[in-house]
Each structure stands twice: as structure tokens, then as C-alpha cells.
Amino acid sequence: MFEMSFLFLVLVITVAVIFDFVNGFHDSANAIATVVSTRVLTILTAVIMAGVLNFVGALSGTAVAKVVGAGIVAPGAITMTTVAAGLMAAIVWEILTYFLKLPVSASHSLIAGVAGAGVATAGFKVLVWTGISKTLLGVILSPLVGFIIGYVVMLALYWLLRRASQSMVNHTFGRLQIVSAAAMAYSHGSNDAQKTMGIITLALSVHYSWAARGIPFEVPFWVIVLSGIAIALGTYAGGYRMIKTLGVRIVQMQPINGFAAESSAAVVIETASRFGFPLSTTHVISSTIMGQGATRRVSAVRWGVVRSIVLAWVITFPFCGLLGALIYRLLKLALSAF
């Protein structure tokens, strides 16, 4: 019995690593979409840089991982089947939206999937409302804050450089945008890679009954490294696909615009990571791109693309929650047959 239970743990960890990899090629390209669209870096150079810095960022802390792993559902009230169902729901949604070229939130897909599976396991009492409220606060505030900061930073740059020549601005910010893209990639790793760390640690907590044995919820170092490697490899493997949607289709940009969007997003995401807010980096970089674009004129933002992205955001929570609950029921039926 223990052997079967351990094999299930290994399977869940494997699925979590796959999710992290999927997150890499689906979501991590957000970090360098603008630096490619402004032609400062080639796609290949940019995704390699993003992959490396996502890994480095993943090593920078575990505050978000603790919220995702122990702050959405109570670890002592769920089973390994719950964790597996939540992960599978998130992966299905990520793959579906990847082929639709919609940059949805991998973070919120995972959180909603686990929450839905948790409710199917033990009812609504299993939910940890402090962590959920923290997540929802990030959902509401991150696009608004990102838009405002992107707008203000771009406006300030326009004012400071109002007498500078266009060639000087393009040359200077062509170099500076590499720095801002690097900061964005690092901050993305510091927030997004921690989601998988939290889920793997949740699986370990459930398997080894940490709550019942009084063992504190801490992320093992090997989990941190494994999650960082998976998201980095995912970025390298397929990140270029989402660059086109974020970096080209929302609004046309010059290096100074890319710098404003990336630096603004990096500040928002890194701040959230330090305080344990599991943000969507997709929400943040999309909103800062829109914010800086709106400084020129409202029509500079391609609102049709934005509407399709927002629609995908809105349906992520209910879809993944219901899918997580459904997959949990199906897994329970399948496992009962053995």
C-alpha cells in the first residue's frame, strides 16, 4: 500500500513539473515579449536570457509558494488525488489556451483547479480564505496598478526626454531595454516558479502527513531547484509563440515603450513576490503594455486583442474550478476500480 502511495506521489510531482514546463512555454515569454517586438534582441537570444533568469529568480524566495501550497486549501483535509486533479485541470486549460494563443494566467489556473478539487474532496470548509482573498486581491489590483504605473512611467520618460533626438532615445533605450527585460524575467521566476514549488510541497505535506505530525510547511531546496529548471526549460522550448500576441498584437512599440512596460511590470511583480501575493505575470505585463500605449492615444491600444485576453482571464477561475472538481470525481472512480 505504501509503495502504491509513494508511486502516486512521484506521479503527482511529475505532473507538477510538466505544469511548470507548460507554464514556461506558455507564460514565461511574457518576460521578454516587448524586447523582441522592438527588435532589441532576437527571439532565440531573448528566450535563452529569460530561461536563465527565470531559474535565478526561482531561487530567490518561497513566500508565494507557501501561500499556494498551504494558503488555498488546508493540506490536512485533502488527498493526493485532490492535488493531482487540480494540476491536471490547470494543464488542460493551459494547453487549450496555448493553441488559441491567449496569454491566460497559469497561476490562477492552478489555484482555481486545486480549489475546485479541494471543494469536491471535503466541501467549502477546506478552503483557506486568507490565501484565497490574497489571490483575489492580486487579480483585482495587479492589472489596475500595472496600467497606472506603465502610464506614469511612460509619461515621465516623455517629459524628461522631450528635447532629446529620436535616434538618441532609440539607441539609449535599446540598451536599457535589455536590462528591463532581464529584470522582468527575474521577477517572473521569483513569482511564477513558486506556484509549482507550492504544489509539490503540498503533495509532500499530504503524503507524509505533515499537519498531523506538526511538521511546518517549508519548501525543500531540491523542490526549488527542480521548479526553476522546469520553468526555464519550458521558456526555451516554446516561449516564442506567445511573444507575438503580447509584444506585437496589443500595441506597436519602440525600445523606450518596451523599457517602460518591462520595468513597471518588474517592480509590481517583484514587490508582490516579497509579500507573498501569487500574481499573474500575464496580467501585469499586459496591463503595463496597455498603460504605456495609452499615453500616446487610446486608439494606440488594440482593444479587440485586449478584450479576448480579458475574456480568457474572466473564465479561468470558474472553468478551472469546475474542471478540477470533475477530474477529481473521475480520478476517484478510476482509482476505486483498482
C-alpha positions in Angstrom: 0.0 0.0 0.0 2.8 2.4 0.9 4.6 1.6 -2.3 1.5 2.5 -4.4 1.1 5.7 -2.4 4.7 6.6 -3.0 4.3 5.9 -6.7 1.3 8.2 -6.8 3.4 10.9 -5.1 6.1 10.6 -7.7 3.4 10.8 -10.4 1.9 14.0 -8.9 5.4 15.6 -8.7 6.0 14.6 -12.3 2.7 16.2 -13.4 3.6 19.3 -11.4 7.0 19.5 -13.3 5.1 19.2 -16.6 2.8 22.0 -15.5 5.9 24.1 -14.7 7.3 23.3 -18.1 3.9 24.2 -19.8 3.9 27.4 -17.8 7.4 28.1 -19.2 6.5 27.9 -22.9 3.0 29.4 -22.3 3.6 32.2 -19.8 7.3 32.9 -19.3 7.6 34.6 -22.7 5.7 37.5 -21.2 9.1 38.5 -19.7 10.7 39.2 -23.0 7.8 39.8 -25.4 8.5 43.5 -25.7 12.2 43.3 -26.2 11.6 41.1 -29.2 8.8 43.2 -30.6 11.1 46.3 -30.5 13.8 44.2 -32.2 16.4 44.8 -29.5 17.0 41.1 -29.2 16.3 38.1 -31.4 13.7 35.6 -30.2 16.4 33.0 -29.6 18.6 35.3 -27.6 15.7 36.6 -25.6 14.2 33.2 -24.7 17.6 31.9 -23.6 18.0 35.0 -21.4 14.5 34.6 -20.0 15.1 30.9 -19.2 18.3 31.6 -17.3 16.9 34.5 -15.3 13.6 32.6 -14.6 15.7 30.0 -13.0 17.7 32.5 -10.9 14.5 34.2 -9.9 13.0 30.9 -8.7 15.8 30.6 -6.2 15.1 34.0 -4.6 12.3 33.1 -2.1 9.3 30.9 -1.1 6.7 33.4 0.2 4.4 32.8 -2.8 5.0 29.0 -2.7 3.7 28.9 0.9 0.5 30.8 0.0 -0.2 28.5 -2.9 0.8 25.3 -1.1 -0.8 25.9 2.3 -3.0 29.0 1.8 -5.6 27.9 -0.7 -6.8 24.5 0.7 -6.0 23.0 4.1 -3.2 20.4 3.5 -4.6 18.2 6.3 -8.1 17.9 4.8 -7.2 16.8 1.2 -5.7 13.8 -0.5 -3.1 13.2 -3.2 -6.0 12.8 -5.7 -7.0 16.3 -4.9 -3.6 17.7 -5.8 -3.4 15.6 -9.0 -6.9 16.8 -10.1 -6.1 20.4 -9.6 -2.8 20.1 -11.5 -4.5 18.3 -14.4 -7.2 20.9 -14.7 -4.6 23.7 -14.9 -2.6 21.8 -17.5 -5.7 21.2 -19.7 -6.6 24.9 -19.6 -3.0 26.0 -20.3 -2.7 23.7 -23.3 -6.1 24.8 -24.7 -5.4 28.5 -24.4 -1.8 28.0 -25.7 -3.2 26.7 -29.1 -5.7 29.6 -29.0 -2.8 32.0 -28.5 -4.4 33.5 -25.4 -2.0 34.6 -22.7 -4.0 33.5 -19.7 -2.7 33.1 -16.1 -1.0 29.8 -15.3 -1.0 30.9 -11.7 -4.8 31.4 -11.5 -5.4 28.2 -13.5 -3.5 26.2 -10.9 -5.1 27.9 -7.9 -8.6 27.6 -9.3 -8.0 23.9 -10.2 -6.8 23.0 -6.7 -9.5 24.9 -5.0 -12.2 23.2 -7.2 -10.7 19.8 -6.5 -10.5 20.6 -2.8 -14.2 21.5 -2.6 -15.0 18.3 -4.4 -12.9 16.4 -1.8 -14.1 17.9 1.5 -16.6 20.8 0.8 -16.1 24.5 1.1 -14.7 24.2 4.6 -11.4 23.0 3.1 -10.8 26.5 1.6 -8.3 28.8 3.3 -9.9 32.2 2.8 -6.9 34.3 3.9 -4.9 32.9 1.0 -7.8 33.0 -1.5 -8.5 36.6 -0.6 -4.9 37.4 -1.1 -5.0 35.8 -4.5 -8.3 37.6 -5.5 -6.8 40.9 -4.3 -3.9 40.4 -6.7 -6.4 39.5 -9.5 -8.2 42.8 -9.0 -5.4 45.2 -8.2 -2.5 43.9 -10.4 -4.0 45.0 -13.8 -5.0 48.3 -12.4 -1.7 49.0 -10.7 0.2 47.8 -13.7 -1.7 50.1 -16.1 -1.3 53.1 -13.9 2.5 52.6 -13.3 3.1 51.9 -17.0 1.2 55.0 -17.9 3.0 57.2 -15.3 6.5 55.8 -16.2 5.9 56.4 -19.9 4.6 59.9 -19.3 7.6 60.7 -17.1 10.0 59.5 -19.8 8.3 61.5 -22.5 8.6 64.6 -20.3 12.3 64.0 -19.3 13.3 63.3 -22.9 11.1 65.9 -24.6 14.2 67.7 -26.1 16.2 64.6 -27.0 16.5 63.4 -30.5 14.7 60.2 -31.6 17.9 58.5 -32.7 19.5 59.1 -29.3 16.4 57.8 -27.5 16.2 54.7 -29.6 19.9 53.9 -29.1 19.9 54.5 -25.3 16.7 52.6 -24.6 17.7 49.8 -27.0 20.4 49.1 -24.4 18.3 49.8 -21.4 15.6 47.6 -22.5 17.9 44.6 -22.2 18.2 45.4 -18.5 14.5 45.9 -18.1 13.7 42.6 -19.9 16.2 40.8 -17.6 14.6 42.3 -14.5 11.2 41.2 -15.8 12.4 37.7 -16.5 13.9 37.5 -13.0 10.8 38.8 -11.3 8.7 36.3 -13.3 10.8 33.4 -12.0 10.5 34.8 -8.4 6.7 34.7 -8.6 5.6 32.1 -11.1 8.0 29.3 -10.5 6.9 29.4 -6.8 3.5 28.2 -7.8 4.8 24.8 -8.7 7.1 24.7 -5.6 4.0 25.2 -3.5 2.1 22.4 -5.2 4.9 19.9 -5.0 5.4 20.8 -1.3 1.6 20.4 -0.8 1.9 16.9 -2.3 4.8 16.1 0.1 2.8 17.5 3.0 -0.2 15.4 2.2 1.8 12.2 1.6 3.9 12.4 4.7 1.0 13.9 6.9 3.0 17.0 7.9 -0.1 18.7 9.5 -0.9 15.7 11.7 2.8 15.3 12.8 3.2 19.0 13.5 5.8 19.5 10.7 5.9 23.1 9.4 5.2 23.8 5.8 8.6 24.6 4.3 9.7 24.2 0.7 12.7 21.8 0.4 15.7 23.1 -1.6 15.5 20.3 -4.2 11.9 21.4 -5.0 13.1 25.0 -5.5 15.8 23.8 -7.9 13.5 21.4 -9.8 10.8 24.0 -10.3 13.4 26.6 -11.5 14.9 24.1 -14.1 11.4 23.1 -15.4 10.2 26.6 -16.0 13.5 27.7 -17.6 13.4 24.7 -20.0 9.8 25.4 -20.8 10.7 29.0 -21.7 13.4 27.9 -24.1 11.3 25.2 -25.7 8.3 27.3 -26.8 8.2 30.8 -25.4 8.4 32.5 -28.8 4.7 31.6 -29.7 3.2 33.9 -27.1 5.6 36.8 -27.8 3.6 37.6 -31.0 0.4 38.1 -29.1 1.8 40.2 -26.3 4.6 42.0 -28.0 3.1 42.8 -31.4 -0.6 42.5 -31.4 -1.6 44.7 -28.4 0.3 47.8 -29.3 3.2 48.7 -31.6 6.3 49.7 -29.5 9.7 51.4 -29.7 12.5 50.5 -27.3 11.5 53.3 -24.8 8.0 51.9 -24.7 9.3 48.4 -24.1 11.5 49.7 -21.3 8.6 51.4 -19.6 6.4 48.3 -19.8 9.0 45.9 -18.6 10.5 48.0 -15.8 7.0 48.8 -14.5 5.9 45.2 -14.6 9.2 44.0 -12.9 8.5 46.4 -10.0 4.9 45.3 -9.5 5.8 41.5 -9.7 8.9 41.6 -7.5 7.1 43.6 -4.8 4.2 41.1 -4.8 6.7 38.2 -4.6 8.3 39.6 -1.5 4.9 39.9 0.2 3.6 36.5 -0.9 1.0 37.6 -3.5 0.6 35.0 -6.2 0.2 37.4 -9.1 -0.4 36.7 -12.7 2.6 37.9 -14.6 0.4 37.9 -17.7 -2.0 40.3 -16.1 0.8 42.6 -15.1 2.9 42.8 -18.3 -0.3 43.1 -20.4 -1.6 46.0 -18.3 1.8 47.8 -18.3 1.9 47.5 -22.1 -1.5 48.9 -22.4 -0.7 51.7 -19.8 2.3 52.9 -21.7 0.5 52.7 -25.0 -2.4 54.8 -23.7 0.0 57.8 -23.2 0.1 58.3 -27.0 -3.6 57.9 -27.6 -6.3 55.5 -26.5 -6.6 54.2 -30.1 -2.9 53.1 -30.0 -4.0 50.1 -27.9 -5.6 47.3 -30.0 -8.6 46.8 -27.8 -10.0 43.9 -29.7 -7.0 41.8 -28.7 -7.3 43.1 -25.2 -10.9 42.1 -25.0 -10.1 38.5 -26.0 -7.3 38.3 -23.3 -9.6 39.7 -20.6 -12.3 37.2 -21.6 -9.8 34.4 -21.1 -8.9 35.8 -17.7 -12.5 36.0 -16.6 -13.4 32.4 -17.4 -10.2 30.9 -16.0 -11.4 30.7 -12.4 -14.9 29.1 -12.9 -13.7 26.9 -15.7 -10.6 25.5 -13.9 -12.5 25.2 -10.6 -15.3 23.1 -12.2 -12.7 21.2 -14.2 -10.7 20.4 -11.1 -13.8 19.1 -9.3 -14.8 17.0 -12.3 -11.3 15.5 -12.7 -11.3 14.7 -9.0 -14.5 12.7 -9.4 -13.2 10.9 -12.4 -9.9 10.0 -10.7 -11.8 8.7 -7.6 -13.9 6.5 -9.9 -10.8 5.3 -11.8 -8.8 4.6 -8.6 -11.7 2.8 -6.9 -11.6 0.3 -9.8 -8.2 -0.9 -8.8 
